[in-house]
């Protein structure tokens, strides 16, 4: 009998920071997420460019599947004050990807407020504390200065350039610091790689 593809116990991680909730995707997130990814400025550095509602759905579905297979994924990022979906963020490592990635996409009206950094920092903590990662990367287009700044705030440094999805990307990364101690004692539903 083949082993199941999933590597976790079925619980889903819900993360809460001071200002954000990183949670599983809901069907009613589609319209809000479609509006985010339809914005040409938000999608300027993404390989697909601006996307319509159907493409937004096709983007959310693999995040849900990734969470089922890995136990963690790019989560819906909700601003706790008001409960509004403002983007996505979290961990991502599909087959063939250059490493365990922390990534983010945030609604333009919420840029410059530290939300990408806050969501990504939480995801890196999950990667080091409970996924068992020794190294986390961010895949960033070389001209995406705002995301490079976020990566640097996270402690990531440029490691190399490579082709990803047909475009040149810079790989920023951070290793688990020596003597690193988990920030939390548990994250419900997070499993090791």
N, C-alpha and C positions, 0 to 999 in steps of 0.2 A: 504494500500500500504506500502511495506517495505521501510525503509529509505535507501538511497544509502550507499554503503560501504565506499565511499570516504569521507574524512573529511577536504577537502580543496577546494579552488575555481578553481583549474585547472592550475594555474600558476606554473611554475617550478623554483625552486631556483637555481640561478647561483651565486656562491660566488667567489670573487677574493681577494687574499691576495697579499702581496708584491711580492711573487715569484710563486704563484700557482693559478690555476683556478680549482674550484670544480664545475663540471658541470654534466648535464645529460649524460647518456651513448649514444653513437652513434654506428651504426652497424660496422663502420670501426675501432672501438676500439678493436674488438674481437682478431685480430692477436696479437696486442701489449699486451693485457691483458693475452692472452693464454701463451705468452712467459714468462710473470712475474710469473704466477701460475704454470708453468712447472718447475721452478727452485726449486730443493729440499731444498736449504738453505732458500729461501723465505717462503716456505710452511712447514718448519720443525715443527713449533708449531701449525699448523692448523690441525683440526681433519681429513681432507680429504687427507693430504699429497699432493705431486705434482699432477697436473691435466693436462690433455690434452685439446685440442681445444674444444671438445664437452662439457667437464665438465666446462670449462671456460664460455661457452655460458650459461650453466645451472646455473651458479653462477650469471652472470650478469642479467638474466631475473628476478629473485626475487627482485633484487635491483630496477629495473624499476617498477615492480609491487608494491613494498613497497612505492615508491615515489607516485604512483597513489593513493594508499590507505591512506597513512599518510600525504603526502605533503612534505616529506623529506626522505632521505635515504643515503646509501653509494654511494657517487658520484664518477665519474671518476676524478682522480687527474691528472692534466696536469701541467707540468712545463712550465711557461709562456715563459721563454727564450728557444725558439726552438719549443714550442708547442707539446712536446712529452708526451704521456701518461706514467706516472711513477707509477701508482697504483690506489688504491681506498681509500676513507676515508669519514667519516661522521657519521651520526646517524643511529641506527638500533634498532627496537623493534618489531620483529614479535610476533605473538601470542605465549604465553607460555614462552617467554624469561624472564630472571630475572629482567629486568628493561630497561630503555632507555640507550642504549650503544653508546659510541663513540668508533669507531674502525678504524683501518688502516692496509693496506698492501702496501708496497713500494718496487719498483724494487731494487734489490741488489746493482746495481751500484750507486744508489742515497742514500744508507744508510749512516748515520753519518753526514748528512748535515742539519738536523733539519726539513726535510720535513714532517715527521710523526707528529712531535709536532706542526708545523705550521698549518697543515690541521686539526688536532684534536682540537687545540685551537679555530679555527674558528667555528668548529662544536659545541663545548661547548658554545660558545657565542650565537649561534643560539638557542641552547636548552634553555638557561637561558633567553635570550632577547626576543624570539618570539614564541617558542614552549610552553613556560609556565612551563618548568620543574623545579622542586625544587632539583632534584638529578640526576646525570648522573653516569653511571658505565662504566668500561672496563672489559671484560671477558678475562683473560690472563692465559695461562698455567703456572704453578709454576716455570718451568725451563726457561721461556722466559725472560731472564734478560734484553735484549734490550727494549722490550715493557714495562716491569716493570719500567725501567728508564724513558721512555716517559710518562707513567702514573704519575709518581712522579713529573716530570717537570710540568705537567698539574695541580698539586696540589691534585691528587688523592692519597688515602691511602688504604691499604688492609683492607677490611671489613669482609670477610669470604671466605671460600672455599666451593665449591659445584660441583656436577656433571652437566655438560652441554654437550649435544650431546655425552654422553657416556664416557667422560673423566673428570678427576678432573680439575677444573679451579679455579683460585683465582679471586675474585671479588674486583676490586679496584673502589673507588667511590669518588665523590666530591659533596657536597651540595652547593646550591646557597648561596654565602656569605651574611651575614646580611648587609642590606643597599646597595646591589648590584644595580648598575645603568647600563642600557643598553649601550653598546659601540656604537651601531648604532641606528639610528631612525627607520630604516626599513630594512627588507630583503624581496625582492620581492618573493611572493609565499609561504612563510613559514606560517603555521597555527598552532594554539595551539592544544595540544593533547586533 
